[in-house]
Amino acid sequence: MTSGILHDASWLVTDRSVGASQGAFAFNNLAVHVGDDARAVARNRTAVAERLGVPSVVFARAAHSNRVARVSQAGPDVPGVDALITDQADLGLAAQGADCVMVALATVDGWIAAVHCGWKGLVEQIVAHTLRDLTDAGADLRGARAHLGPSICADCYQVDAQRAEEVRMGVPEAVVVTSSGVGVDVRAGVQKQLRDHQVESSADPRCTAEDPGLYSYRRDGVTGRQAIVVARRSA
């Protein structure tokens, strides 16, 4: 795992090196919807919460959309959303991925967000919708900071002309011509969208498809999910 600080919030990015899952999901799968043993996922999630020092973590069940949910207490996965926001301390928020970008964000006035973004999320502007919902909830975005987890690189994420054009229309910076064709750099697209809203960000440079220590749907098909988890602790 890797970890860090955003203002008064802590974040961590999981990997697949240690955990209870087996087989194609070995070892630290955090997703309940991929066919893994539910008891193994529960143990993995408990370990993540303990590592972050919070009683519980709420996970978004990604839908490749621009929908955002505000959560205020522990509970089951939130389906059909790609971002979670809260101003509650001691409550972790998690976005999962196996190639897509996972984002942890924190404001200076105590709000946090966890965001999942693939190519559809770029087109649907999930980052902008998350920032808008934070503002609508009362957050001050001045000085907000974000960290991006590992994601697939443009060389490994080659796309057809139609998909490339869809992404280019919204975020031209994310479309990359490589030696083997046209790829989408979702990380670069998310960073551009964050900059457009004056949000500083750092990023994990690892490519999920190239690193066997990370889950990659494009590489493996049947696989687990890593997560980025963010939380503020009350003490």
Beta strands, then each sheet from edge to edge (+ up, - down):
strand 1: 2-6
strand 2: 9-13
strand 3: 56-61
strand 4: 68-70
strand 5: 78-79
strand 6: 83-86
strand 7: 91-97
strand 8: 101-106
strand 9: 112-117
strand 10: 145-148
strand 11: 175-178
strand 12: 181-184
strand 13: 200-203
strand 14: 226-232
sheet 1: 1+ 2- 14+ 7- 3- 5-
sheet 2: 4+ 6+ 9- 8+ 10- 13-
sheet 3: 11+ 12-
end
